[in-house]
Amino acid sequence: MKRRFSLLFALILILVDGNTLSAQKKIDATKKDTTMEIAIIMFDDYETLDVFGPAEIFGRLTDIYNLKFYSLKGGVISNRHGVPIMTEKLEIINSIPEIVLIPGGWGTRKEVDNLLLIDKIKELAQSSNYVLTVCTGSALLAKSGLLNGKKATSNKRAFAWVASQNQNVDWNKKARWAIDGKYYTSSGVSAGMDMTLGFLADRHGIDFARKVAKEIEYNWIEDKDNDSFVVE
């Protein structure tokens, strides 16, 4: 009798767990259908705030945006600060993300010569609705050729190096962030947050962006055309 009861109880647990998993899958599917996926392209030695500044802003808006972290090989990616993050393989992306975000950092010095990564960035960027780069992340996008003839900016301390990666780009030495069509490029590190808020203002209105900035107690630099760290 006890054995029959145990088997029955086990079957009930399986059914409950199965229903729970099914319900969770439905929730995840619904979320994906109703939110815009932001694919954040990761690599070793990324700049911490380049990633987590925009992630903090977008991540608060869970009813609008869905963050996903990818790298070429997947697994744990770490930076020089020792901050690890789990990523998925870029090759598993089975639908084009609406937004691609490319951070900068010392790792870009190596990754500009990583043809596999550059080709994947080009593929995703061409198909996505928007492409955002932070800091020297614009060097990776420039290397793909997609910024040819377009206005763009980058980290002012590394500006000469970034510009040397592709001289066919209309590099703006003065901008805090630059916009050319679907391409948004920002200056260094904290400028990625200003650009992200600017992106929100363009999509949802200035008051919406200011509300988000206030929620995170951030003094948003709203003037995209003037960077206090301008190249002399």
C-alpha positions in Angstrom: 0.0 0.0 0.0 2.8 2.4 1.0 4.6 1.6 -2.3 1.5 2.3 -4.4 1.0 5.6 -2.5 4.6 6.6 -3.1 4.3 5.9 -6.8 1.1 7.9 -7.0 2.7 10.8 -5.1 5.7 10.7 -7.5 3.4 10.8 -10.5 1.6 13.8 -9.0 5.0 15.6 -8.5 6.0 14.9 -12.1 2.7 16.2 -13.4 3.0 19.3 -11.2 6.6 20.0 -12.3 5.7 19.4 -15.9 2.8 21.8 -15.7 5.1 24.4 -13.9 7.8 24.1 -16.6 5.1 24.4 -19.3 3.7 27.4 -17.7 7.2 29.0 -17.3 7.9 28.3 -21.0 4.6 30.1 -21.9 5.6 33.0 -19.7 9.1 33.2 -21.3 7.6 33.0 -24.8 5.1 35.7 -24.0 7.8 37.9 -22.6 9.9 37.5 -25.7 7.0 38.3 -28.0 6.2 41.5 -26.1 9.6 42.8 -25.3 12.6 44.0 -27.5 15.6 41.8 -27.1 18.9 43.5 -26.5 21.9 41.3 -27.5 24.9 42.5 -25.5 28.1 41.2 -27.3 30.7 40.2 -24.7 34.4 39.5 -24.8 37.2 39.2 -22.3 38.6 42.4 -20.9 35.3 44.4 -21.5 34.9 47.6 -19.6 32.6 47.2 -16.6 30.4 50.3 -16.9 30.2 50.0 -20.7 28.1 46.9 -20.0 26.4 47.4 -16.7 25.6 51.1 -17.1 23.2 50.5 -20.1 22.2 47.2 -18.5 21.0 49.0 -15.4 19.0 51.4 -17.4 17.4 49.0 -19.9 17.2 46.3 -17.2 14.8 48.4 -15.2 12.3 48.4 -18.0 11.4 44.7 -18.0 8.1 45.2 -19.7 9.8 46.8 -22.7 13.3 45.3 -23.0 14.9 41.9 -22.5 18.7 41.6 -21.9 20.7 38.7 -23.3 24.5 38.3 -23.0 26.4 36.6 -25.8 30.0 35.8 -26.7 31.6 33.7 -29.5 32.2 30.6 -27.3 29.7 31.2 -24.6 30.4 30.5 -20.9 32.0 32.9 -18.4 33.5 36.1 -19.7 35.6 38.2 -17.3 37.2 41.6 -17.4 40.3 43.2 -15.8 38.3 44.1 -12.8 37.6 40.5 -12.2 33.9 40.8 -12.9 32.6 37.6 -14.5 29.4 37.2 -16.5 27.7 34.1 -17.9 27.1 34.3 -21.7 25.4 32.3 -24.4 27.1 31.3 -27.7 26.4 33.8 -30.5 25.7 30.9 -32.8 22.6 29.8 -30.8 20.8 33.1 -31.7 17.8 31.8 -33.7 16.0 35.1 -34.1 17.5 38.5 -34.9 17.6 40.8 -31.8 16.0 44.2 -32.2 18.9 45.9 -30.5 22.6 45.0 -30.5 24.9 46.6 -27.8 28.7 46.5 -28.2 30.8 47.6 -25.2 34.4 48.7 -25.3 37.3 48.0 -23.0 40.9 46.9 -23.4 39.7 43.7 -25.0 38.8 45.6 -28.2 42.5 46.0 -29.0 42.6 42.2 -29.5 39.0 41.7 -30.9 39.4 44.2 -33.8 41.5 41.4 -35.4 39.0 38.7 -34.5 37.4 38.1 -37.9 34.9 35.6 -36.5 33.6 38.2 -34.0 33.6 41.1 -36.5 31.7 39.0 -39.1 29.1 38.0 -36.4 28.8 41.7 -35.4 28.2 42.7 -39.0 25.6 40.0 -39.5 23.6 40.9 -36.4 24.0 44.7 -36.9 22.8 44.5 -40.5 19.6 42.7 -39.5 18.8 44.4 -36.2 16.7 47.6 -35.8 19.3 49.5 -33.7 23.0 49.2 -32.9 24.5 50.8 -29.9 28.2 51.0 -29.1 29.9 52.3 -26.0 33.5 53.6 -25.8 35.9 51.6 -28.0 33.1 49.3 -29.0 32.7 51.6 -32.0 36.1 50.3 -33.2 34.6 46.8 -33.6 31.6 48.1 -35.5 33.8 50.3 -37.6 36.0 47.3 -38.5 32.9 45.7 -40.0 32.6 48.5 -42.5 29.0 49.3 -41.5 30.0 52.8 -40.2 31.6 53.8 -43.6 30.4 57.3 -44.4 28.5 57.6 -41.2 28.9 59.9 -38.2 30.3 58.2 -35.1 32.3 58.9 -31.9 34.2 57.0 -29.3 36.3 57.2 -26.1 38.2 60.5 -26.3 41.3 59.1 -24.6 41.5 56.3 -27.2 40.1 58.3 -30.1 43.2 58.2 -32.3 43.4 54.4 -32.0 39.7 53.9 -32.7 39.8 56.3 -35.7 42.8 54.4 -37.1 40.7 51.3 -37.4 38.7 52.8 -40.2 39.3 56.2 -41.7 36.2 56.0 -43.9 34.1 56.9 -40.9 33.0 60.5 -40.2 34.6 60.5 -36.7 33.2 63.2 -34.4 35.7 64.4 -31.9 33.3 66.6 -30.0 30.2 64.5 -29.4 29.2 62.8 -26.2 27.3 60.4 -28.4 26.5 60.4 -32.1 23.5 59.2 -34.1 23.4 58.2 -37.7 20.3 56.3 -38.7 20.0 53.2 -36.5 23.6 53.5 -35.3 24.3 55.1 -31.9 27.9 55.5 -30.8 29.1 57.0 -27.5 32.2 58.4 -25.9 33.9 56.6 -23.1 32.5 54.5 -20.2 29.9 56.7 -18.4 28.9 58.2 -21.8 27.2 54.9 -22.5 24.6 55.7 -19.9 24.0 59.2 -21.4 23.6 57.6 -24.9 21.2 54.9 -23.5 19.0 57.6 -21.9 19.2 59.5 -25.2 18.0 56.4 -27.0 15.1 56.1 -24.6 14.3 59.7 -25.2 14.2 59.1 -28.9 12.0 56.0 -28.5 9.7 57.0 -25.6 10.1 60.7 -25.1 12.3 63.0 -23.1 10.1 62.9 -19.9 10.3 59.1 -19.9 14.1 59.2 -20.1 14.4 61.9 -17.4 12.2 59.8 -15.1 14.5 56.8 -15.6 17.5 59.0 -14.9 15.9 60.2 -11.7 15.1 56.7 -10.5 18.7 55.7 -10.7 19.8 59.1 -9.2 21.9 59.9 -12.3 22.8 63.3 -13.5 22.1 62.8 -17.2 24.2 64.8 -19.7 21.4 65.5 -22.2 23.6 67.4 -24.8 24.9 64.7 -27.1 26.9 67.1 -29.2 29.3 68.4 -26.5 31.5 66.1 -24.5 33.6 67.7 -21.7 36.3 65.1 -22.5 36.6 66.4 -26.0 39.8 65.7 -28.0 42.0 68.7 -28.3 
